[in-house]
Amino acid sequence: MSIASGVASATPITISKDTPTYFSPNFILDEARLDLELIGRIREINSYDENWDGHQALKAPLSSISSAEEFVKQLSVIKGVLKPSVSLATDGEIGFFWKQESFILDLGINEDGTYSYYAKLDSGKELFNDEVLVSGSIPGEIVELIST
């Protein structure tokens, strides 16, 4: 029976050893997974309506939501990735922000499947790029910054 509808499901769910799982071995959702936390935040952002800030802020386009979730999937394979804050800008861009003692990094997901980033290192060096494809690899200079 489906909890949401109260109607029995016609097709049983089969889980094999090859089925990807988002649950711990005892079938409890593993809330310690950063990717699930970030995707949850992105989906919360997706629920924001137009004018969410009371000053005519834009809703995030569905293409930006999808691209942000794809970016999180790429983050999830980086060993020791640092947790970013995820927010919605008033222009509808989804932002990922890291602030550490040695750097700050601001990365914005655009609705066209690209992102831009700006980082400033404690040495004063700046890193930046525009129109990086979300479907491509995360640049090595960013991976080095955001992983332990």
C-alpha positions in Angstrom: 0.0 0.0 0.0 1.3 3.5 -0.9 1.5 5.7 2.2 0.9 8.8 0.0 -2.3 7.5 -1.6 -3.5 4.7 0.7 -3.8 2.5 -2.4 -2.0 -0.8 -2.8 0.8 -0.7 -5.4 0.3 -3.0 -8.4 4.0 -3.5 -9.0 6.1 -4.7 -6.1 9.6 -3.1 -5.6 12.4 -5.6 -6.1 15.8 -4.8 -4.5 18.8 -6.8 -5.7 22.5 -6.5 -4.7 22.9 -4.3 -7.8 20.1 -1.8 -6.9 21.6 1.5 -5.9 20.6 2.3 -2.3 20.4 5.4 -0.2 19.8 3.5 2.9 22.1 2.1 5.5 22.2 -1.8 5.8 19.5 -1.7 8.5 17.2 0.2 6.0 17.2 3.5 7.8 17.8 6.5 5.7 21.5 7.5 6.1 21.1 11.2 7.0 24.9 11.5 7.4 25.2 11.5 3.6 26.1 15.0 2.4 24.7 14.4 -1.1 21.2 13.7 0.3 21.4 16.8 2.6 22.4 19.0 -0.3 19.7 17.6 -2.6 17.2 18.1 0.1 18.2 21.7 0.3 17.9 22.1 -3.5 14.4 20.6 -3.4 13.5 23.0 -0.6 14.8 25.9 -2.8 12.5 24.4 -5.6 9.5 25.0 -3.4 10.2 28.8 -3.2 7.6 30.8 -5.1 8.2 34.0 -7.1 8.8 37.0 -4.9 10.0 34.6 -2.1 11.9 37.5 -0.5 9.1 40.1 -0.7 11.2 42.1 -3.2 10.4 40.4 -6.5 13.0 37.6 -6.3 12.8 35.0 -9.0 12.0 31.3 -8.5 14.8 29.0 -9.5 14.1 27.6 -13.0 13.6 23.8 -13.1 16.7 23.6 -15.4 18.8 25.2 -12.6 17.3 22.7 -10.0 18.2 19.8 -12.3 21.7 21.2 -12.9 22.3 21.8 -9.2 21.3 18.2 -8.4 23.7 17.0 -11.2 26.5 19.1 -9.6 25.8 17.5 -6.2 26.1 14.0 -7.8 29.6 15.1 -9.1 30.5 16.4 -5.6 29.5 13.1 -4.0 32.3 11.2 -5.7 35.0 13.6 -4.3 36.6 12.0 -1.3 36.4 14.3 1.8 34.4 17.1 0.1 33.7 20.0 2.4 30.1 21.0 3.0 29.0 24.1 1.2 26.0 26.3 2.0 23.4 26.2 -0.7 21.2 29.2 -1.3 19.0 30.9 -3.9 20.0 34.3 -5.3 17.3 36.8 -6.1 17.9 36.3 -9.8 17.1 32.6 -9.6 20.7 31.3 -9.6 21.5 28.5 -7.1 24.6 29.2 -5.2 27.1 26.9 -3.5 29.4 28.7 -1.1 32.4 27.5 0.8 34.3 29.6 3.4 37.4 28.1 5.0 40.4 29.7 6.7 42.5 29.2 3.5 39.9 30.2 0.9 36.4 31.4 0.0 34.6 29.9 -3.1 31.3 31.2 -4.6 29.9 29.0 -7.3 26.6 29.7 -9.1 24.5 27.3 -11.1 22.9 28.9 -14.1 19.7 27.9 -15.9 21.6 27.0 -19.1 23.4 24.0 -17.6 26.6 26.0 -16.8 28.1 27.4 -13.7 30.6 30.2 -12.8 32.9 30.4 -9.9 35.1 32.8 -8.0 37.6 31.8 -5.3 40.0 33.9 -3.3 42.8 32.1 -1.5 44.4 33.3 1.7 47.6 33.9 -0.4 45.6 36.5 -2.3 45.4 34.4 -5.5 42.1 34.5 -7.3 40.5 31.6 -9.3 37.6 32.2 -11.6 35.8 30.8 -14.6 32.5 31.4 -16.4 30.3 29.0 -18.4 31.7 25.7 -17.0 29.4 22.9 -18.1 27.7 21.1 -15.2 27.8 17.9 -17.3 31.6 18.1 -17.5 34.2 17.4 -14.8 34.7 19.8 -11.9 37.9 21.7 -12.5 40.9 20.3 -10.6 41.6 23.6 -8.9 38.1 23.5 -7.4 38.4 19.8 -6.4 41.7 20.6 -4.6 40.1 23.4 -2.6 36.9 21.7 -1.5 38.3 18.3 -0.5 40.3 17.4 2.6 
